Each structure stands twice: as C-alpha cells, then as structure tokens.
Amino acid sequence: MSNQSSPGVPGADLYGVLGVPPESDLKTIRIAYRRLARDNHPDRGGSAEDFHRIQAAWEVLRSAESRAAYDRTRRDGGTGTGESTDDVDAVRYGPSGTWAAPSGRNRGSSERGAQRTASGAAHLPPEYRPALSDPRPLSLSLTSQRVHGEFRSHGLFGRSRVQRRHERTIEVLQRHVLDELPAARLFNDVHLDAPTVDRRGRRRSSGGERAEHVVVCGDRLTVVFALEVPTPAASWDGQVLRAAGRSLALPDVGAQARRLRETLTQRLLDERGHEVVLTVDHQVMLHSPDGSLLSPVVEASRGGASAPSAAGRAARAIVGQLGTSPRANVVDRHLLGVLRDQLASPDET
C-alpha cells in the first residue's frame, strides 16, 4: 500500500530498521516502533518478516541495558567485547511492583560464575528458525510472546506467599534477563516429562514433577527455582542452604535440568529426525523480604555458577549461562513449541 511506512532494508542496524538516528531518545524510538509495527502488521497486509524485524529492533532498543550493550557491539564492530554493567546491583524491587534505585551501590562482592557476559550474538536481532514465512511449528503470536505459562491460583482469599514469589521471580527474569537477551523466552510451570497420549489420541500431561521457571535462549536453557530467605545472610556448602540456624529445603534443580534436557532432546529428535544438542543449566534465586536484589548475601564454601544467589546476582548468572552461546540470537520455534506443549497451565493467548 502506498501509505504504508516500511522498515529499513534487511541487514541494516537496529536504528536503521526503525528509521531513527542512534542518538534518538526512547520516546522517539517508541513512536517510530509503534508507527512501523502498526503499518507493517500482517493483519494489515504487512509481511511477517518485516513485522518481526521491527519488533526485534524494539526489543533491543527499548531497554537501557540491552541498548547500551548493542551500542557497544556497534562500536566494537560486532565483537561484543564491551565491559559488563553493574546496573542490576543498583535497583530494588518494590512491594507495588515498581523499581527504584537505592541510595548507594554495593560493588564489592560478586559470586563466582556470574562474571560471564553476553556474547556479541546475544545482542543481534533475533533470527527465527524456521523462518516466519512458515506458519509451523508455532504461530506468529506465540513466537512473538516473551512469557509463556501461568501458575494456577488455589487460594480463595487473595494472593498467597507462593504466588507472590512466583510473580516476583517472573518480574526479575523479565527485567534483568529477557530485556538483556532479545531472543530469550520464559516458560513457567513446566512438566519435566513429555505428555502422554491416551487411547483416543488425546494428549495428557505427565502429571509428574515440574520446573517452576525455564528460560530458553538459542540452544541453551536454565531451570530456575526461587526461594524467599528471611535473613540478610545465608550459607551454602554445595548441598545445603542454611539461614537463621536452620536448613532450607531446596529441590534438586540440577536433576530437574538433566531430566528436562533428556525429555526435550528426545522430543526434538522425534520431531526433526536428527539429534539436537541442548545445554541446560540451573540456578536457585533467593529473594529477600525487603525486595533488595543484593540480599541475602550467601557465604559459599563451594560456589560455582549454580550456587544459590540473591535475585540480582542470580539474574546476572543466568544471562551468563544463556548469553555466551554463539546461537544466543536464535529463536528456535521447534523448541518453543515443545516447551509450550509441556506447560502445566498454558496461557490463553
């Protein structure tokens, strides 16, 4: 259509896709994105490829963190060697769901394994496989969706503590992982085993153990379990987490990760006809009652990338686990489809 605005040519940088100069402020970028997304939406005759190029550009440039990382990649010629940011240390999660900067920063401590930073590929525009011109194996809307799955509420009198913990974890993962990795997707309440098929051909959930949260980016996944710790400090000996003189029960998240990898690998083999190599890590995220992303401080006699960590540091560790892959900008639609098939409570999208 003659009055339809068009995105920049394929291969242009993200600012070029949205038709704005690199020095543009967020308001200008947002206006350009909304105009292009409206004019190029497939429902209005636009192509799925153009629509997703526009969306991919916005997903990177809307976040100060991912935009800064992308700008460093542009300056470095795509090498992605810029320094990591400590901005995650400067925020606090408020009880109303808002984010605010505390009065001071704590730069002095960092947990082992959280120092890996996202690769240059992580900040490239998402690459969809198979291409979006193929309506299978996942619809356009579900491919675009960043967060999948819901936690069912079993209470009659408002949100339970468990529900609030789930919501808080999702908020942290969205702000500090998904905003940093444009190709990443979050799945909530995921069955570890494949669904079964009854005699009538109907799919039934496995009904077994479930992972609370699974973040996927390219060919890497991280299984996340979150726990609220009532004290500002805790200890970890590699097996037991202790706080206030008692041990806190944790599931075997490492075993969950291994089991999920086996299930996904087999299902993708059955679907594609060839083996797919997946890397599945795990991370325990600790929340403090006051919403600080730096508390509790964990004294670890045995550390590693998967040692339990305060929410902010756990988020950085997850970015390190996922974002260092050379395929960190790939959105594997087959893998997303399989993960959606394993949701305990699919959303109504």
C-alpha positions in Angstrom: 0.0 0.0 0.0 1.3 3.4 -0.9 0.7 4.9 2.6 2.4 2.1 4.4 5.7 3.0 6.2 8.4 0.5 5.7 11.3 -0.7 7.9 14.9 -0.3 6.8 16.4 -2.8 4.5 17.4 -6.3 5.8 20.9 -6.2 7.3 20.5 -2.6 8.5 21.4 -1.9 12.1 18.5 -1.7 14.6 18.3 2.1 14.4 18.0 1.9 10.7 15.3 -0.7 10.9 13.2 1.8 12.9 14.3 4.7 10.8 15.8 6.7 13.7 19.3 8.1 14.3 21.4 6.3 17.0 21.2 9.4 19.3 17.4 9.3 19.5 15.8 9.3 22.9 13.4 6.5 24.0 10.3 8.5 23.2 11.4 9.0 19.6 12.3 5.3 19.2 8.9 4.2 20.7 6.9 6.4 18.4 8.8 5.1 15.4 8.3 1.5 16.5 4.6 1.9 17.1 4.1 3.5 13.7 6.0 0.8 11.9 4.5 -2.0 13.9 1.0 -0.7 13.1 1.7 -0.2 9.4 3.5 -3.5 8.9 1.4 -5.8 10.9 0.4 -8.9 9.0 -3.3 -8.2 9.7 -2.9 -5.0 7.7 -1.1 -6.6 4.8 2.5 -6.4 6.0 4.9 -9.3 5.9 5.7 -11.4 8.9 9.4 -11.0 8.2 9.2 -7.1 8.3 7.0 -7.2 11.3 9.4 -9.3 13.3 12.4 -7.2 12.2 10.7 -4.2 13.6 9.7 -6.0 16.8 13.2 -7.4 17.2 14.7 -3.9 16.9 12.4 -2.6 19.5 13.0 -5.5 21.9 16.7 -4.5 22.0 16.4 -0.7 22.0 13.6 -0.3 24.5 15.8 -1.4 27.4 18.6 0.8 28.5 20.7 -2.2 29.4 20.3 -4.1 26.1 20.6 -0.9 24.1 23.9 0.0 25.8 25.2 -3.5 25.1 24.1 -3.2 21.5 25.7 0.2 21.1 29.0 -1.3 22.5 28.7 -4.1 19.9 28.3 -1.5 17.1 31.3 0.5 18.3 33.4 -2.7 18.6 32.4 -3.8 15.1 30.2 -6.6 16.4 32.8 -8.2 18.7 30.7 -7.8 21.8 33.7 -7.1 24.0 32.3 -4.2 25.9 32.5 -4.2 29.7 29.7 -5.7 31.7 27.3 -3.5 33.5 26.6 -3.5 37.2 23.2 -1.7 36.8 21.4 -4.8 38.2 23.1 -4.0 41.5 21.5 -0.6 41.6 17.8 -1.5 41.8 15.4 -2.6 44.3 12.1 -4.4 43.8 9.3 -2.5 45.5 6.2 -4.2 47.0 4.0 -2.4 44.5 5.8 -3.9 41.6 7.8 -0.8 40.8 11.6 -0.5 40.6 13.7 2.2 42.3 17.4 2.9 42.8 18.7 2.6 46.4 20.8 5.3 47.9 24.1 3.5 47.4 25.7 0.8 45.4 27.5 -2.3 46.6 30.3 -3.0 44.1 32.4 -5.0 46.5 31.1 -8.6 46.1 30.3 -10.8 43.2 29.6 -14.5 43.2 31.7 -16.9 41.2 30.2 -17.8 37.8 28.4 -14.5 37.5 31.1 -12.8 35.6 30.4 -14.2 32.2 28.8 -11.5 29.9 26.6 -11.9 26.9 28.3 -12.5 23.6 28.0 -10.3 20.6 25.5 -12.7 19.1 23.1 -12.1 22.0 22.5 -8.5 21.0 22.0 -9.1 17.3 18.4 -9.0 16.0 16.6 -12.4 16.7 16.9 -15.0 14.0 13.9 -17.2 13.7 14.3 -20.9 12.8 12.4 -22.0 10.9 11.7 -18.7 9.1 8.5 -16.8 10.0 7.1 -17.4 6.5 6.4 -21.0 7.6 3.3 -21.0 9.9 4.6 -24.1 11.6 5.5 -25.2 14.2 4.3 -22.2 16.2 2.0 -19.3 15.3 3.3 -15.8 14.8 1.7 -14.5 18.0 3.1 -17.3 20.1 6.5 -17.0 18.6 6.5 -13.3 19.5 5.3 -13.9 23.1 8.1 -13.5 25.6 6.5 -15.1 28.6 4.5 -18.4 28.5 2.5 -20.3 31.1 0.7 -19.3 34.2 0.7 -20.5 37.8 -2.8 -21.6 38.9 -4.2 -20.0 42.0 -5.5 -22.4 44.6 -6.4 -19.8 47.3 -9.7 -18.1 47.9 -8.5 -15.0 49.7 -6.1 -13.2 47.6 -2.5 -14.0 46.6 -0.6 -16.5 48.6 3.1 -16.1 49.5 3.9 -18.7 46.9 2.0 -16.7 44.2 3.8 -13.5 45.2 7.2 -15.3 45.0 6.3 -16.5 41.5 5.3 -13.1 40.4 8.4 -11.5 41.8 10.6 -14.1 40.1 8.9 -13.5 36.8 9.4 -9.7 37.2 13.1 -10.1 37.9 13.6 -12.5 35.0 11.7 -10.2 32.6 13.6 -7.1 33.6 17.1 -8.5 34.0 17.2 -11.5 31.7 14.6 -11.1 28.9 15.4 -7.4 28.5 19.1 -8.2 28.2 18.7 -11.1 25.7 16.1 -10.2 23.0 15.8 -13.8 21.8 15.2 -15.2 25.3 11.8 -16.6 26.3 10.4 -17.5 29.7 8.2 -20.6 30.4 6.5 -21.0 33.8 5.4 -24.3 35.5 6.9 -26.7 33.0 6.5 -30.5 33.2 9.8 -32.3 33.1 8.4 -35.3 31.3 6.6 -35.4 27.9 2.8 -35.6 27.8 1.2 -38.9 27.1 -1.4 -39.8 24.5 -4.5 -41.8 25.6 -6.4 -44.4 23.5 -8.4 -41.7 21.8 -5.3 -39.8 20.8 -5.8 -37.0 23.3 -2.8 -35.5 25.0 -2.5 -35.8 28.7 0.0 -34.1 30.9 2.6 -36.3 32.5 1.4 -35.2 36.0 4.9 -35.6 37.5 7.5 -33.1 38.7 7.6 -29.7 37.3 10.2 -26.9 37.0 9.0 -23.5 38.3 10.7 -21.5 35.6 12.6 -22.3 32.4 14.4 -19.6 30.4 15.5 -20.5 26.9 17.8 -18.6 24.6 19.1 -20.2 21.4 20.2 -23.8 22.3 20.7 -23.1 26.0 18.2 -23.3 28.8 18.3 -22.5 32.5 15.9 -24.1 35.1 15.2 -21.6 37.8 13.9 -22.2 41.3 13.2 -19.3 43.7 13.0 -19.1 47.4 12.5 -16.3 50.0 15.1 -16.2 52.7 14.1 -14.4 55.9 17.6 -13.3 56.9 20.2 -10.9 55.2 22.8 -13.7 55.1 22.9 -17.4 54.3 25.5 -20.1 53.9 25.9 -22.7 51.2 28.2 -25.8 51.4 27.4 -27.1 47.9 24.4 -29.2 49.1 22.6 -27.4 51.9 21.4 -23.8 52.2 21.3 -22.5 55.8 19.8 -19.3 57.2 18.9 -18.3 60.7 20.4 -21.5 62.1 18.3 -23.9 60.0 18.5 -25.6 56.7 16.1 -24.5 53.9 14.6 -27.2 51.7 15.6 -27.0 48.0 14.6 -29.3 45.2 17.4 -31.0 43.2 17.3 -28.3 40.4 20.3 -29.9 38.8 18.4 -33.2 38.4 15.5 -31.3 37.1 17.7 -29.7 34.4 19.1 -33.1 33.4 15.7 -34.6 33.2 14.3 -31.7 31.1 17.3 -31.9 28.7 16.6 -35.6 28.2 12.9 -35.0 27.5 13.5 -32.1 25.1 16.3 -33.8 23.3 14.2 -36.9 22.6 11.1 -34.9 21.6 13.1 -32.8 19.2 14.7 -35.9 17.8 11.3 -37.4 17.2 10.1 -34.2 15.6 13.1 -33.3 13.4 14.6 -36.7 12.7 18.1 -35.7 13.9 19.7 -35.1 17.3 19.7 -31.6 18.7 22.4 -30.7 21.3 21.0 -28.6 24.2 22.8 -27.2 27.2 20.6 -27.0 30.3 21.9 -25.1 33.4 20.2 -24.4 36.6 20.0 -21.6 39.1 18.5 -21.0 42.6 17.3 -17.4 43.0 17.0 -16.1 46.6 14.5 -13.3 47.4 14.7 -11.0 50.5 11.6 -9.8 52.3 12.5 -6.2 51.7 12.9 -6.6 47.9 16.6 -6.0 47.7 18.2 -7.6 44.7 21.5 -7.9 46.7 20.2 -9.7 49.7 20.7 -12.2 51.1 24.5 -12.4 50.9 25.5 -16.0 50.5 28.7 -17.3 52.0 29.6 -20.3 49.8 32.2 -22.8 50.8 31.6 -24.4 47.4 30.5 -22.0 44.7 30.1 -22.3 41.0 27.7 -20.7 38.5 24.7 -22.5 40.0 25.2 -21.7 43.7 22.1 -20.0 45.2 22.4 -16.3 44.8 20.4 -13.1 45.6 18.0 -12.2 42.9 20.2 -9.6 41.1 23.3 -11.8 41.0 21.2 -14.9 40.0 19.8 -12.9 37.1 23.4 -12.0 36.0 24.4 -15.6 36.3 21.5 -16.7 34.1 22.5 -14.1 31.5 26.0 -15.5 31.6 24.7 -19.1 31.2 22.4 -18.3 28.3 24.0 -15.3 26.5 27.5 -16.7 25.8 26.3 -19.1 23.2 27.1 -18.2 19.5 23.4 -19.0 18.9 22.2 -16.6 21.5 20.2 -14.6 18.9 18.4 -17.7 17.6 14.7 -18.2 18.3 14.2 -22.0 17.8 10.5 -22.3 17.1 10.5 -26.1 17.3 12.0 -25.8 20.8 9.5 -23.2 21.8 6.6 -25.4 20.6 7.8 -28.4 22.6 8.2 -26.3 25.7 4.7 -24.9 25.3 3.4 -28.4 25.0 4.8 -29.2 28.4 3.3 -26.2 30.2 1.1 -27.2 33.2 -1.2 -24.2 32.7 -0.9 -22.7 29.2 -1.9 -19.1 29.0 -5.0 -18.2 26.9 -3.0 -16.5 24.1 
